[in-house]
């Protein structure tokens, strides 16, 4: 698809701007994980917050990729990877430095003896270290929770490349269903590992055993970005907030394209499935990808 055939994305909607609904969901996920660790008997299932975080990460990162690809037809991978690294790595390095200094100053305290965990954390491989890829398995102590960052960063190395290849071959909605199929394959892989009796640390921390959660978020983002103005699915959207702007919004016939509200997400999914069931022709015009991060 040439640049001329790829209209600009709307300047508002889910595909652009900060989404407070996602922030709220992240807050609930954080609370679940916190109470799982501090009050396990009261919230035994709070660890599902980790799964929610992975799915949100896949959703948001795919929207960022699609925003650039839909307007330019490409993704500047160097810039993409640099931004991902700059987002959290400086803070992670600062945390590692604090733990090292505290361990040197107070070796008899709980901060002592953690120097060996700094490298796996800083290199985003703590999840692999948890199940002994580099030798003996380690818990990581204070830096142990960085395994979730490691899973995400490892996924970010591969997913943009795979997504760009699929976008060159298929329409966006087809890519979405292909992504769901890949997620299903990884889920099956996890089930097989469980039936084989693989260690819990391997199943819990593996980049492959968490890939389905990330890919589900990616697939949802792709489904939302395949919506076309005027389609039956788009008719299920509600309208809220500003309707676009001359600088960034897309206009159709001189009128701004309506922006769907997050409260209509279920109607979006229901409408999408309904269109598929009725054999409606899928459309992937970039002009109407009005759902994003």
C-alpha positions in Angstrom: 0.0 0.0 0.0 1.5 3.3 -1.1 1.6 6.4 1.1 -1.0 8.0 -1.1 -3.4 5.1 -0.4 -2.7 5.3 3.4 -4.7 8.3 4.8 -3.6 9.9 8.0 -4.9 8.5 11.2 -7.3 10.4 13.4 -5.7 12.7 15.9 -7.9 11.5 18.7 -9.5 8.3 19.7 -7.9 5.1 21.1 -5.0 5.2 18.7 -3.7 8.5 19.9 -3.3 10.2 23.3 -3.2 8.8 26.8 -6.1 6.6 27.8 -7.2 6.9 31.4 -9.2 3.7 31.1 -5.9 1.8 30.5 -4.4 3.6 33.5 -7.3 2.5 35.6 -6.9 -1.1 34.5 -3.1 -0.9 35.3 -4.0 0.4 38.8 -6.3 -2.5 39.4 -3.6 -4.9 38.2 -1.0 -3.4 40.5 -3.4 -3.6 43.4 -4.0 -7.3 42.7 -0.3 -8.1 42.6 0.4 -6.0 45.7 -2.3 -7.8 47.8 -1.3 -11.2 46.4 2.1 -10.7 47.9 1.0 -9.0 51.1 -2.4 -10.7 51.8 -2.3 -13.9 49.8 -5.1 -15.5 51.8 -7.4 -12.6 51.0 -6.4 -12.2 47.3 -5.1 -15.6 46.2 -5.7 -14.8 42.5 -4.1 -11.4 42.6 -1.2 -12.6 40.5 -3.5 -12.3 37.5 -2.5 -8.7 37.5 0.8 -9.8 35.9 -1.2 -11.4 33.0 -3.2 -8.2 32.6 0.0 -6.1 32.4 1.4 -8.3 29.7 -1.8 -8.1 27.6 -1.9 -4.3 28.1 1.8 -4.1 27.0 1.1 -6.0 23.8 -2.0 -3.8 23.1 -0.2 -0.5 23.6 3.0 -1.4 21.8 1.1 -2.6 18.8 -0.9 0.6 18.7 2.3 2.6 18.7 3.7 0.6 15.8 0.4 0.8 13.8 0.2 4.6 14.3 3.6 5.0 12.6 3.1 2.3 10.0 -0.3 3.6 8.9 0.9 7.1 8.2 4.4 6.3 6.8 4.2 2.7 5.6 7.3 1.8 7.7 8.7 1.7 11.2 12.0 3.2 12.1 13.2 0.2 14.1 16.3 2.0 15.5 14.2 4.8 16.9 11.6 2.3 18.2 14.2 0.3 20.1 15.9 3.4 21.4 12.7 4.7 22.8 11.9 1.3 24.5 15.3 1.3 26.1 15.2 4.9 27.2 11.7 4.5 28.8 12.7 2.3 31.7 16.4 1.3 31.5 17.8 4.5 33.1 15.5 4.0 36.1 16.5 0.3 36.2 20.2 1.1 36.2 19.7 3.7 39.0 17.9 1.0 41.1 20.7 -1.4 40.5 23.2 1.2 41.5 21.3 1.9 44.8 21.2 -1.8 45.6 24.9 -2.1 45.0 25.8 0.8 47.1 23.5 -0.2 49.9 25.0 -3.7 49.9 28.5 -2.3 50.2 27.6 0.1 53.0 25.4 -2.4 54.9 26.7 -5.9 54.0 25.0 -7.6 57.0 21.6 -6.2 56.0 19.1 -7.6 53.5 20.7 -5.4 50.9 24.0 -7.3 51.1 25.0 -10.1 48.7 22.9 -9.0 45.8 25.7 -7.9 43.4 25.3 -11.1 41.4 21.7 -10.2 40.5 22.5 -6.8 39.0 23.7 -8.0 35.6 20.7 -10.3 34.9 18.4 -7.4 35.9 20.2 -4.7 33.9 20.5 -7.0 30.8 16.8 -7.8 30.9 17.4 -11.6 31.3 16.2 -12.0 34.9 13.4 -14.3 33.7 15.9 -16.6 32.1 18.1 -16.6 35.2 15.1 -17.6 37.3 15.0 -21.1 35.6 18.7 -21.6 35.2 19.5 -20.7 31.6 22.9 -19.3 32.8 23.6 -21.9 35.4 22.0 -22.3 38.7 18.5 -20.9 39.1 18.4 -17.6 41.1 15.6 -15.8 42.8 17.1 -12.4 42.3 16.0 -11.2 45.8 15.2 -7.5 45.5 15.8 -7.4 41.8 13.8 -10.6 41.2 10.6 -8.8 40.0 12.5 -7.4 37.0 11.7 -10.7 35.3 8.5 -9.1 34.0 10.4 -6.3 32.4 12.7 -8.9 30.8 9.8 -10.8 29.3 8.4 -7.6 27.8 11.8 -6.4 26.4 12.5 -9.8 24.8 9.1 -9.7 23.2 9.7 -6.2 21.9 12.8 -7.4 20.1 10.9 -9.9 18.0 7.3 -8.6 17.6 7.9 -5.4 15.5 9.9 -7.5 13.0 7.2 -10.2 12.8 4.4 -7.6 12.6 6.0 -5.7 9.8 6.5 -8.9 7.7 2.8 -9.8 8.2 1.6 -6.3 7.3 3.5 -6.5 4.0 1.7 -9.8 3.2 -1.8 -9.3 4.5 -4.5 -6.8 5.4 -4.6 -5.7 9.0 -7.6 -7.8 10.0 -6.0 -10.9 8.6 -2.8 -10.1 10.5 -5.0 -9.8 13.7 -6.4 -13.3 13.2 -2.9 -14.7 12.4 -1.7 -13.1 15.6 -4.4 -14.9 17.5 -3.4 -18.1 15.9 0.2 -17.6 17.0 -1.0 -16.8 20.5 -3.0 -20.1 20.5 0.1 -22.0 19.4 2.1 -20.5 22.4 -0.8 -21.4 24.7 -0.7 -25.0 23.5 3.1 -25.0 24.0 2.5 -23.9 27.6 0.0 -26.7 28.2 2.4 -29.3 26.8 5.1 -28.0 29.1 2.8 -28.4 32.1 1.8 -32.0 31.0 5.5 -32.8 30.6 6.1 -31.8 34.2 8.4 -28.9 33.5 9.5 -26.9 36.5 7.2 -24.2 37.6 10.0 -21.6 37.3 10.3 -22.5 33.6 6.6 -22.2 32.9 6.1 -19.0 34.9 9.1 -17.1 33.6 9.6 -18.3 30.0 9.4 -15.7 27.2 7.5 -18.3 25.2 5.1 -19.2 28.0 4.1 -15.6 28.4 3.9 -14.8 24.7 0.3 -15.7 24.3 -0.7 -13.0 26.9 1.2 -10.3 25.0 -0.1 -11.5 21.6 -3.7 -11.4 22.7 -3.2 -7.7 23.4 -1.5 -7.2 20.1 -4.4 -8.9 18.3 -6.9 -6.7 20.0 -5.0 -3.6 18.9 -4.9 -4.8 15.3 -8.7 -5.6 15.3 -9.4 -2.1 16.6 -7.1 -0.4 14.0 -8.9 -2.2 11.2 -12.2 -0.3 11.7 -13.3 1.7 8.7 -15.6 4.8 8.9 -19.0 4.0 7.5 -18.7 0.3 8.0 -21.3 -1.7 9.9 -18.8 -2.1 12.7 -18.1 1.6 12.9 -21.8 2.2 13.3 -21.6 0.5 16.7 -19.3 3.2 18.0 -20.5 6.0 20.1 -19.2 9.6 19.8 -17.4 11.5 22.5 -14.9 14.3 23.0 -13.3 16.4 20.3 -13.8 15.1 16.8 -10.4 15.7 15.4 -8.4 18.7 14.3 -7.1 20.1 11.1 -3.5 19.4 12.3 -3.9 15.8 13.2 -7.5 14.6 12.6 -8.8 12.9 9.6 -11.8 14.5 7.8 -14.3 12.9 5.6 -16.3 15.2 3.3 -15.3 18.2 5.4 -16.5 16.6 8.6 -14.3 15.3 11.4 -14.5 11.6 11.9 -16.3 10.7 15.1 -14.2 9.2 17.9 -15.4 6.1 19.7 -15.5 6.1 23.5 -14.0 3.4 25.6 -17.4 2.6 27.1 -18.4 1.2 23.8 -15.6 -1.4 23.6 -17.9 -4.4 24.1 -20.1 -3.0 21.3 -17.0 -2.8 19.1 -16.2 -6.5 19.7 -19.8 -7.6 19.3 -20.1 -5.6 16.1 -16.9 -7.0 14.7 -18.0 -10.6 15.3 -21.4 -9.8 13.9 -19.8 -8.4 10.7 -17.7 -11.6 10.4 -20.7 -13.8 10.9 -22.7 -12.0 8.2 -19.8 -12.1 5.8 -19.2 -8.4 5.7 -16.2 -7.4 3.7 -13.3 -6.4 6.1 -11.8 -3.0 5.5 -8.4 -1.8 6.7 -8.2 1.8 5.5 -5.8 3.7 7.7 -8.1 6.7 7.8 -10.4 5.0 10.2 -8.0 3.4 12.7 -9.5 5.5 15.4 -8.7 3.1 18.3 -5.3 3.4 19.9 -3.2 3.8 23.0 
